Amino acid sequence: MMTEVSRVVKELAEAALRPAGAAFAPAEPGKGDPADAAPVIEVSMEKVCSIPRMRDGRRWNMQGGGSDGSFAYFVMVSSGPSESAESRIYKFRLGSWELVKRSGPLFMNHANDLVCDTKKRRLVISHCDVEPQRVSFVDPDSLELTGRLDTPQRHFSLAYDADKGLYVAGKSLSYDLVLLDEEFRPVKELPGVPGFVKQGLECDDDLIYFFRTGPDLNWIYVFGWDGTLLARIKVPMVGESENLFTWGGSFVGAFNGTEGTADIYVMTPRPAP
């Protein structure tokens, strides 16, 4: 089923190609530079909440984040070596952006991405660097650790589509994506498209969204489930992009602010001028 945001993104991508008389058929993986062929979309930005600096003398950085459709969950990680880094999960109510709960100390290395497994009602966090094959499971109500798993696939980011029963993983040390089954076993590898610093992933039934940080802009690279790059979404440099998820016809993105703060924005796709 096509979601509202995937419908909007596809319509804007088609409209961006129309003035040149092009069909909506971007370059296939491995044939030329797909990024050159992909139409560019922009977003309007609305800051909806911030996570203030913690007053413990340490710098904290935004890392993973995701949503179960009712709440948003964001991981702040203390500075210093990932081996001993402390994480805290912040739970916000979507729409009102009220802070509902903050977890106690959790230890999940870099905690680079968070995804909500709505079938098993759990948060799944990618450890990323020190233990790149490891995920942690956290209860969405108590925000307490319920387990860990070393998966067959080394990865730095995760997304999940309940209808397909598949995870999308960012393959470690690579721009490639890997589809995983619900037991985290690799099913298919999708050749990657290089460009910028890799961040979090999101997906729906129709599209895969890959957040990236550039020197002057942030970007969302939009892929089909066959790995074809369909569009690039230009995101203003309001801070280093970290994670994103879809919400209605928009994205919600989390960015690192200054001095250990983090800012959350609703990003609504619109045509590029």
C-alpha positions in Angstrom: 0.0 0.0 0.0 1.4 3.4 -1.0 1.7 5.8 2.0 0.9 9.5 1.8 4.5 10.5 1.9 5.5 8.1 -0.8 2.7 9.3 -3.0 3.8 12.9 -2.5 7.5 12.1 -3.2 6.6 10.2 -6.4 4.4 12.9 -7.7 7.0 15.6 -7.0 9.7 13.5 -8.6 7.6 13.0 -11.7 6.8 16.8 -11.9 10.5 17.6 -11.6 11.2 15.5 -14.7 8.3 16.7 -16.7 9.7 20.1 -17.9 12.6 18.2 -19.6 10.2 15.8 -21.2 11.7 12.9 -19.3 9.8 9.8 -18.2 10.0 8.7 -14.5 12.7 6.2 -15.2 15.9 7.2 -13.4 19.2 5.4 -14.0 19.4 1.8 -13.0 22.0 0.7 -10.4 25.4 0.3 -12.0 24.5 2.3 -15.2 26.1 5.7 -15.0 25.8 7.9 -11.9 22.3 7.4 -10.6 22.5 10.6 -8.5 22.9 12.6 -11.7 19.7 11.2 -13.1 17.5 11.4 -10.0 15.2 14.4 -9.7 15.6 16.8 -6.8 12.9 17.7 -4.3 13.0 20.2 -1.4 11.3 20.3 2.0 9.7 23.0 4.2 11.0 22.8 7.8 9.1 23.3 11.0 10.9 22.8 14.3 8.5 21.0 16.7 10.6 20.3 19.8 14.2 20.2 21.2 16.1 18.0 23.6 18.0 20.4 25.9 21.6 19.9 27.1 21.9 17.6 30.0 23.5 19.2 33.0 26.0 16.5 33.9 29.2 18.0 32.4 29.1 15.7 29.4 28.2 16.4 25.8 25.3 14.3 24.5 24.6 13.7 20.8 21.5 12.7 18.9 21.8 9.3 17.2 19.0 6.8 16.4 15.3 7.6 16.2 12.0 6.1 15.0 8.2 6.0 15.5 5.5 3.4 16.1 2.8 5.7 14.7 1.8 7.1 18.1 5.0 8.0 19.7 8.5 9.1 18.6 11.6 7.6 20.2 15.1 9.3 20.1 18.4 8.1 21.4 20.9 10.6 22.9 24.4 9.2 23.4 27.1 10.6 25.7 30.4 11.7 24.1 33.5 9.6 24.5 34.5 6.1 23.4 31.6 4.1 22.1 32.7 1.1 24.2 31.5 2.9 27.3 29.0 5.4 25.9 25.8 5.8 27.8 22.4 6.1 26.0 19.1 7.6 27.0 15.9 7.2 25.0 13.4 10.0 24.9 9.8 9.2 24.1 7.5 12.0 22.7 3.9 12.0 21.8 3.4 12.6 18.1 1.5 15.8 17.3 1.7 17.5 20.7 5.4 16.7 21.0 5.0 16.3 24.7 7.9 14.4 26.4 6.3 11.3 27.8 9.2 9.5 29.3 13.0 9.3 29.4 14.8 6.1 30.0 17.5 5.3 32.6 21.1 4.6 31.5 21.4 2.1 28.6 24.6 0.9 27.0 24.2 0.4 23.2 27.5 1.7 21.8 26.9 4.3 19.1 23.2 3.5 18.9 23.2 4.8 15.4 19.6 3.9 14.5 16.3 2.9 16.1 13.4 1.2 14.5 10.0 0.1 16.0 9.0 -3.5 15.5 5.3 -3.1 15.7 4.5 -6.8 15.4 6.6 -7.7 18.5 6.1 -4.3 20.2 9.8 -3.6 20.7 12.3 -1.0 19.8 15.3 -2.3 17.9 18.6 -0.3 18.2 21.6 -0.8 15.9 24.9 -0.7 17.9 26.8 0.4 14.7 30.5 0.6 15.5 31.9 -1.4 18.4 29.5 -4.4 17.8 28.3 -3.8 14.3 26.3 -7.0 14.1 24.5 -6.4 17.4 21.0 -5.0 18.1 19.4 -4.2 21.5 15.7 -4.7 22.2 13.9 -2.2 24.4 10.4 -2.2 25.7 8.5 0.8 24.3 6.5 1.4 27.5 9.1 1.0 30.2 12.1 2.0 28.0 14.0 -0.8 29.7 16.4 -3.3 27.9 14.8 -6.6 27.2 17.5 -8.4 25.2 20.3 -8.3 22.7 21.1 -10.3 19.5 24.2 -10.7 17.4 22.8 -10.8 13.9 24.5 -12.4 10.8 24.8 -9.0 9.1 27.2 -6.2 10.2 25.2 -2.9 9.8 25.0 0.7 10.9 21.3 1.5 10.4 17.9 -0.2 10.2 14.4 0.3 8.9 11.4 -2.1 9.1 8.3 -2.7 7.0 5.8 -4.9 8.9 3.7 -5.6 5.8 6.7 -7.0 3.9 8.1 -8.6 7.0 11.5 -7.2 6.1 14.2 -5.0 7.6 16.4 -2.7 5.5 20.0 -2.5 6.9 22.8 -0.2 5.9 25.7 -2.5 5.4 28.8 -1.6 7.5 31.7 0.1 5.7 29.5 0.5 2.5 26.7 2.4 0.9 25.0 -0.9 0.0 21.6 -1.8 1.6 20.7 -5.3 2.7 17.2 -6.7 3.1 16.8 -8.9 6.2 14.0 -11.2 7.2 12.4 -10.9 10.6 15.1 -13.1 12.2 17.7 -10.6 10.8 18.9 -13.1 8.2 20.1 -11.5 4.9 17.7 -12.0 2.0 19.0 -9.7 -0.7 21.7 -7.1 -1.2 21.0 -3.8 -3.0 24.0 -2.0 -4.6 24.5 1.4 -3.0 24.8 4.9 -4.4 27.8 6.8 -2.8 27.5 10.3 -1.6 27.9 12.2 1.7 27.9 10.9 5.3 25.5 7.9 5.9 22.9 8.3 8.6 19.6 6.7 9.5 17.1 4.7 7.3 13.3 4.7 7.0 11.0 2.7 4.7 7.4 2.1 3.8 5.7 -0.4 1.5 6.7 1.6 -1.5 10.1 3.4 -0.9 13.3 3.3 1.1 14.6 6.6 2.6 18.3 7.1 3.4 19.3 10.2 5.4 22.7 11.7 4.6 24.8 14.6 5.8 26.7 16.8 3.3 29.0 19.7 3.9 26.4 22.4 3.2 23.1 20.5 2.9 21.5 17.3 4.3 19.9 14.9 1.9 17.3 12.1 1.8 18.1 9.6 -1.0 14.9 7.8 -2.0 15.1 4.3 -3.4 12.7 1.7 -4.7 12.8 -1.7 -3.1 14.8 -2.9 -6.1 17.6 -0.5 -5.2 16.9 2.1 -7.9 17.5 5.7 -6.8 14.3 7.5 -7.6 14.8 11.0 -6.1 17.0 13.1 -3.9 15.4 15.4 -1.3 17.4 18.5 -0.4 17.2 19.3 3.4 18.6 22.6 4.8 21.7 22.4 7.1 19.9 23.1 10.4 22.3 20.7 12.0 23.9 17.3 11.3 21.1 15.0 10.2 20.8 11.8 12.2 17.5 9.9 11.8 14.1 10.2 10.1 10.7 8.6 9.9 7.5 9.2 7.9 4.5 10.9 9.4 1.5 11.4 7.2 2.6 13.3 4.2 5.8 14.5 5.9 9.1 13.3 7.4 10.2 13.9 10.9 14.0 14.4 11.1 16.3 14.7 14.1 19.4 16.9 14.0 22.3 17.6 16.3 22.2 21.2 17.6 24.9 23.0 19.4 26.5 22.3 22.7 24.8 18.9 23.2 21.3 19.8 22.2 19.1 18.2 19.6 16.3 19.6 17.4 13.3 17.8 15.9 11.8 19.0 12.6 8.7 18.1 10.6 9.9 18.2 6.9 7.2 18.4 4.3 8.2 17.7 0.6 7.7 20.5 -1.9 8.8 21.2 -5.5 12.3 22.5 -6.0 12.4 25.9 -7.7 
